[in-house]
Amino acid sequence: MLRRVCVIDIPGLTHDLLQEIPETSAVGHWLSHQQILGLTPSFPAVTCSVQATLTTGVDPEKHGIIANGLPTFLSPDDQALVDSSNFADYRRQISFWEQSNQFLDVPRFWQDPTGKSRWKTALLFFQNCMPGFAGTLRPAADIVLTPKPDHGPDGKLVNLCWSHPADLVPRLFGELGPFPLMNYWGPMAGIPSSQWIARAASIVWRQHNPQLQWVYIPHLDYDLQRFGPHSPQAKSAVRDAANAIEPLVAEVLGSRGQIVLLSEYAMHDVNAFVQPNVILEQNGLLMTRQTPDGRLVDFDQSSAFAMVDHQITHVYVKRPDQIETVAKTLHTPNVHAILRRSVAGIRHRRAGDLILLAEPGAWFDYRWWSQSADAPALAKTVDIHRKPGYDPTELFWDRSTNGISQNPALIKGSHGLVSPAQAILIGDFPEPGDPVAAAEIAAILSTMLDTQ
């Protein structure tokens, strides 16, 4: 009988928050019989980077996903790989949340060099999971389901998800209703998206029979950023997430499959923010240009630009002789460290010339303007592809302006910094060490699947 393993990924879940899962629930009962280990994320501890590490078995300096965003302006090769169906000009500068598997420099651990899977694998709502948009396509898994919002000429959404096989999306929509994209990210982000994903994963597990299935459950990301990881809302979110995955847990255990529950990273309380691009602009290092969308970064004329992502920042400097000047300029309160690429442990062509680490209680904000009147139009919208930095204020709606809040002080939780065992790994394992590094998950799962 073939071994089957379902990996349920709930970012933000920690040892402390596990206590909020009722012991009498199906998830709580399963937890009482499992090993609970510490998991150390790869650096940086952000979604795309850690997911690539978990699914390749190597760190970002080898797989190339150095953040949730990619500095595509540096490389014509990378520019050719972006999804040009939406906001192509923006995505050829800085592009966040690219879905192409082609950006990974190595195959997933279940694939051989030709892309053939050793175990039939499903990858559900993971990043960088589509086969690509140009050139030689590279499938990431045998079964893929991912959000893929496409915008028509009038700006309205015309697609919500993408799948392989192609008929998976219409079949799931027919059984579950359309995917609630508005609840996946933005001011309305909430439990309906995680409920839908878990129910869809149950169907895929039952009808497609993967041996290895990965399922991303995003719910904790929302209120842990809005209110902080130690807030009453965070505790409530854990209970809601546990309830959401009950159908999937029942489906997997009922078919005699194994569950591995993990979190990509832990969330940290924050009460301060840093705006590196404002600092660079005020010191004449970042230049802007007037466009129909407002004043945007001029990547050609700027001496330096900061691609911010939660608690880490990649700073790209045009000339090597300016690196020290830029570093001194950015040496400000709430910046814990300014590292060279080699020191930071990301020796990859996409990494910044400088990498900034926030103080544990701070995070980095992407804005390059200090006056609200100078904000480009995209700042007040949920716009994950045109903004050249991660913007958690998209979780808040400002009724006074009828747009996304422009107040970074609202954010109470962030991530990106790494400390040992900050996340968790739960399951019935063949005696791994504790804590486990994210890059070791591939070997652990391979052993589980190979054991008869």
Secondary structure as GFF3:
##gff-version 3
##sequence-region A 1 452
A	DSSP	beta_strand	5	9	.	.	.	ID=ss1
A	DSSP	alpha_helix	15	18	.	.	.	ID=ss2
A	DSSP	alpha_helix	26	31	.	.	.	ID=ss3
A	DSSP	beta_strand	35	40	.	.	.	ID=ss4
A	DSSP	alpha_helix	47	56	.	.	.	ID=ss5
A	DSSP	alpha_helix	60	63	.	.	.	ID=ss6
A	DSSP	beta_strand	69	70	.	.	.	ID=ss7
A	DSSP	three_ten_helix	72	74	.	.	.	ID=ss8
A	DSSP	alpha_helix	76	79	.	.	.	ID=ss9
A	DSSP	alpha_helix	88	91	.	.	.	ID=ss10
A	DSSP	beta_strand	95	96	.	.	.	ID=ss11
A	DSSP	three_ten_helix	101	103	.	.	.	ID=ss12
A	DSSP	beta_strand	121	124	.	.	.	ID=ss13
A	DSSP	beta_strand	143	151	.	.	.	ID=ss14
A	DSSP	beta_strand	157	164	.	.	.	ID=ss15
A	DSSP	alpha_helix	168	176	.	.	.	ID=ss16
A	DSSP	three_ten_helix	181	183	.	.	.	ID=ss17
A	DSSP	alpha_helix	191	208	.	.	.	ID=ss18
A	DSSP	beta_strand	212	216	.	.	.	ID=ss19
A	DSSP	alpha_helix	220	227	.	.	.	ID=ss20
A	DSSP	alpha_helix	232	244	.	.	.	ID=ss21
A	DSSP	alpha_helix	246	254	.	.	.	ID=ss22
A	DSSP	beta_strand	258	262	.	.	.	ID=ss23
A	DSSP	beta_strand	268	269	.	.	.	ID=ss24
A	DSSP	beta_strand	272	274	.	.	.	ID=ss25
A	DSSP	alpha_helix	276	282	.	.	.	ID=ss26
A	DSSP	beta_strand	288	291	.	.	.	ID=ss27
A	DSSP	beta_strand	294	297	.	.	.	ID=ss28
A	DSSP	beta_strand	304	309	.	.	.	ID=ss29
A	DSSP	beta_strand	312	317	.	.	.	ID=ss30
A	DSSP	three_ten_helix	320	322	.	.	.	ID=ss31
A	DSSP	alpha_helix	323	329	.	.	.	ID=ss32
A	DSSP	beta_strand	335	340	.	.	.	ID=ss33
A	DSSP	alpha_helix	341	344	.	.	.	ID=ss34
A	DSSP	beta_strand	354	358	.	.	.	ID=ss35
A	DSSP	beta_strand	362	364	.	.	.	ID=ss36
A	DSSP	three_ten_helix	372	374	.	.	.	ID=ss37
A	DSSP	three_ten_helix	377	380	.	.	.	ID=ss38
A	DSSP	three_ten_helix	392	395	.	.	.	ID=ss39
A	DSSP	beta_strand	397	398	.	.	.	ID=ss40
A	DSSP	beta_strand	403	404	.	.	.	ID=ss41
A	DSSP	three_ten_helix	408	410	.	.	.	ID=ss42
A	DSSP	beta_strand	413	414	.	.	.	ID=ss43
A	DSSP	beta_strand	423	427	.	.	.	ID=ss44
A	DSSP	beta_strand	436	437	.	.	.	ID=ss45
A	DSSP	three_ten_helix	438	440	.	.	.	ID=ss46
A	DSSP	alpha_helix	441	450	.	.	.	ID=ss47
###
